[in-house]
Structure formats: structure tokens, C-alpha cells
Amino acid sequence: MKEHIQKYQNYVDLFIIDTPSENYGGTGKVFNWNMLKNIKNVKFLIAGGLNIENIQQLEKLQLGQAGYDIASGIETNNFKNFNKMAQILTFIKGGYMISENSNRS
């Protein structure tokens, strides 16, 4: 992966690192995030099946990512779920956790 990053580093502002796939677009599947520990001085987003639980795990790894590319992880029945989106945003911004089962009025 490091050679791919070096090849394109002068041509992009930010990399999106996602689960490898033969198809275009995301797979909705996570990958081994430990492979990102060797990326230094490069701005990148992490993608690949991200939801609140694995974003909490990623934060503990302190990989130096600039952020997350989230799509399927905030969906319910193929529609974006406001509560899932709010949970992730609240966590990332350092706020309190919102239970998925909480009653918000």
C-alpha cells in the first residue's frame, strides 16, 4: 500500500482507504486497520463498513486519519438513518453517546 500512496501523493489532497474490491464503489466491509499504522505524514480517510462500534475501535487505535467515509454504516433498510448518523457525529465531536434505543423528543 505504501508504494501506491507514494505514487499518487503529489496528485491528491486526501486519500480514501477502503476495503479492496474488484467493483467500483464500496463493499460495506471492514478491513485490517492495523495495516494503516505505517502511514505517516499523509492525510487519509478510512472507509469500509464503518458504524458507531467500529469507529469507536478505530479511535482507540489512533491511526492519524483525517476522518471517516461513512455510507452503509448509517443505513437501515437501504435508507440513511438519522439516529445512526447523529450517534457517530456526537461521538466524533466528543459529546455524549446517544443510545440507539433512546427516545428523543
Short mmCIF file of the C-alpha atoms (twelve columns), coordinates in Angstrom:
data_MODEL
# 
_entry.id   MODEL 
# 
loop_
_atom_site.group_PDB 
_atom_site.id 
_atom_site.type_symbol 
_atom_site.label_atom_id 
_atom_site.label_alt_id 
_atom_site.label_comp_id 
_atom_site.label_asym_id 
_atom_site.label_seq_id 
_atom_site.Cartn_x 
_atom_site.Cartn_y 
_atom_site.Cartn_z 
_atom_site.pdbx_PDB_model_num 
ATOM 1   C CA . MET A 1   0.000   0.000  0.000  1 
ATOM 2   C CA . LYS A 2   2.835   2.376  0.818  1 
ATOM 3   C CA . GLU A 3   4.097   2.327  -2.795 1 
ATOM 4   C CA . HIS A 4   0.605   3.217  -4.074 1 
ATOM 5   C CA . ILE A 5   0.401   6.148  -1.703 1 
ATOM 6   C CA . GLN A 6   3.833   7.436  -2.721 1 
ATOM 7   C CA . LYS A 7   2.925   7.130  -6.406 1 
ATOM 8   C CA . TYR A 8   -0.130  9.414  -6.068 1 
ATOM 9   C CA . GLN A 9   0.762   11.578 -3.069 1 
ATOM 10  C CA . ASN A 10  1.712   14.600 -5.181 1 
ATOM 11  C CA . TYR A 11  -1.577  14.466 -7.112 1 
ATOM 12  C CA . VAL A 12  -4.211  14.229 -4.384 1 
ATOM 13  C CA . ASP A 13  -5.168  16.232 -1.322 1 
ATOM 14  C CA . LEU A 14  -6.578  13.306 0.605  1 
ATOM 15  C CA . PHE A 15  -6.670  9.527  0.235  1 
ATOM 16  C CA . ILE A 16  -9.702  7.359  0.973  1 
ATOM 17  C CA . ILE A 17  -8.557  3.956  2.148  1 
ATOM 18  C CA . ASP A 18  -11.259 1.334  1.700  1 
ATOM 19  C CA . THR A 19  -11.657 -2.433 1.533  1 
ATOM 20  C CA . PRO A 20  -10.178 -3.732 -1.729 1 
ATOM 21  C CA . SER A 21  -12.760 -4.703 -4.337 1 
ATOM 22  C CA . GLU A 22  -12.923 -5.706 -7.986 1 
ATOM 23  C CA . ASN A 23  -16.006 -3.498 -8.397 1 
ATOM 24  C CA . TYR A 24  -16.317 0.263  -8.303 1 
ATOM 25  C CA . GLY A 25  -17.832 1.632  -5.128 1 
ATOM 26  C CA . GLY A 26  -17.771 0.473  -1.549 1 
ATOM 27  C CA . THR A 27  -18.243 -3.046 -0.301 1 
ATOM 28  C CA . GLY A 28  -19.629 -2.169 3.128  1 
ATOM 29  C CA . LYS A 29  -16.964 -4.456 4.650  1 
ATOM 30  C CA . VAL A 30  -14.189 -3.596 7.085  1 
ATOM 31  C CA . PHE A 31  -10.522 -4.427 6.540  1 
ATOM 32  C CA . ASN A 32  -7.475  -4.918 8.771  1 
ATOM 33  C CA . TRP A 33  -6.917  -1.388 10.063 1 
ATOM 34  C CA . ASN A 34  -3.540  -2.301 11.569 1 
ATOM 35  C CA . MET A 35  -2.080  -2.003 8.068  1 
ATOM 36  C CA . LEU A 36  -2.589  1.763  8.386  1 
ATOM 37  C CA . LYS A 37  -0.152  2.109  11.296 1 
ATOM 38  C CA . ASN A 38  2.738   2.630  8.877  1 
ATOM 39  C CA . ILE A 39  1.155   5.559  7.045  1 
ATOM 40  C CA . LYS A 40  2.846   8.747  8.190  1 
ATOM 41  C CA . ASN A 41  2.565   12.353 7.002  1 
ATOM 42  C CA . VAL A 42  -0.323  11.517 4.659  1 
ATOM 43  C CA . LYS A 43  -3.891  12.784 5.025  1 
ATOM 44  C CA . PHE A 44  -6.408  9.965  4.661  1 
ATOM 45  C CA . LEU A 45  -9.960  8.938  5.403  1 
ATOM 46  C CA . ILE A 46  -10.910 5.433  6.455  1 
ATOM 47  C CA . ALA A 47  -13.835 3.767  4.687  1 
ATOM 48  C CA . GLY A 48  -15.312 0.295  4.639  1 
ATOM 49  C CA . GLY A 49  -18.418 -0.734 6.542  1 
ATOM 50  C CA . LEU A 50  -17.997 1.846  9.269  1 
ATOM 51  C CA . ASN A 51  -20.572 2.119  12.036 1 
ATOM 52  C CA . ILE A 52  -20.506 3.522  15.571 1 
ATOM 53  C CA . GLU A 53  -18.958 0.399  17.091 1 
ATOM 54  C CA . ASN A 54  -16.001 0.120  14.755 1 
ATOM 55  C CA . ILE A 55  -15.423 3.890  14.711 1 
ATOM 56  C CA . GLN A 56  -15.040 3.648  18.493 1 
ATOM 57  C CA . GLN A 57  -12.453 0.889  17.927 1 
ATOM 58  C CA . LEU A 58  -10.653 2.951  15.275 1 
ATOM 59  C CA . GLU A 59  -10.411 5.946  17.600 1 
ATOM 60  C CA . LYS A 60  -8.601  3.776  20.159 1 
ATOM 61  C CA . LEU A 61  -6.032  2.737  17.521 1 
ATOM 62  C CA . GLN A 62  -5.033  6.392  16.943 1 
ATOM 63  C CA . LEU A 63  -4.020  5.840  13.317 1 
ATOM 64  C CA . GLY A 64  -3.889  9.529  12.433 1 
ATOM 65  C CA . GLN A 65  -6.796  9.506  9.998  1 
ATOM 66  C CA . ALA A 66  -8.312  12.817 8.970  1 
ATOM 67  C CA . GLY A 67  -11.798 11.360 9.236  1 
ATOM 68  C CA . TYR A 68  -14.179 8.702  8.006  1 
ATOM 69  C CA . ASP A 69  -16.082 7.949  4.833  1 
ATOM 70  C CA . ILE A 70  -19.382 6.586  6.105  1 
ATOM 71  C CA . ALA A 71  -22.167 5.232  3.916  1 
ATOM 72  C CA . SER A 72  -23.660 1.806  4.641  1 
ATOM 73  C CA . GLY A 73  -22.873 2.093  8.358  1 
ATOM 74  C CA . ILE A 74  -25.586 4.701  8.816  1 
ATOM 75  C CA . GLU A 75  -28.229 2.918  6.773  1 
ATOM 76  C CA . THR A 76  -31.286 0.980  7.844  1 
ATOM 77  C CA . ASN A 77  -33.161 -0.866 5.088  1 
ATOM 78  C CA . ASN A 78  -31.063 0.965  2.440  1 
ATOM 79  C CA . PHE A 79  -32.011 4.426  3.763  1 
ATOM 80  C CA . LYS A 80  -29.841 6.827  5.737  1 
ATOM 81  C CA . ASN A 81  -30.793 6.632  9.408  1 
ATOM 82  C CA . PHE A 82  -30.697 9.985  11.221 1 
ATOM 83  C CA . ASN A 83  -30.149 8.394  14.650 1 
ATOM 84  C CA . LYS A 84  -27.152 6.372  13.450 1 
ATOM 85  C CA . MET A 85  -25.703 9.470  11.818 1 
ATOM 86  C CA . ALA A 86  -26.255 11.517 14.977 1 
ATOM 87  C CA . GLN A 87  -24.584 8.847  17.142 1 
ATOM 88  C CA . ILE A 88  -21.445 8.890  15.024 1 
ATOM 89  C CA . LEU A 89  -21.277 12.690 14.822 1 
ATOM 90  C CA . THR A 90  -21.833 13.054 18.551 1 
ATOM 91  C CA . PHE A 91  -19.090 10.532 19.324 1 
ATOM 92  C CA . ILE A 92  -16.577 12.049 16.900 1 
ATOM 93  C CA . LYS A 93  -17.212 15.563 18.222 1 
ATOM 94  C CA . GLY A 94  -16.580 14.342 21.766 1 
ATOM 95  C CA . GLY A 95  -20.126 14.540 23.056 1 
ATOM 96  C CA . TYR A 96  -22.139 12.049 24.970 1 
ATOM 97  C CA . MET A 97  -23.285 8.804  23.418 1 
ATOM 98  C CA . ILE A 98  -26.855 8.531  22.217 1 
ATOM 99  C CA . SER A 99  -28.369 5.106  22.706 1 
ATOM 100 C CA . GLU A 100 -29.932 3.762  19.506 1 
ATOM 101 C CA . ASN A 101 -32.991 2.909  21.577 1 
ATOM 102 C CA . SER A 102 -33.262 6.298  23.259 1 
ATOM 103 C CA . ASN A 103 -36.456 8.286  22.965 1 
ATOM 104 C CA . ARG A 104 -35.613 11.731 21.644 1 
ATOM 105 C CA . SER A 105 -38.269 14.397 21.542 1 
# 
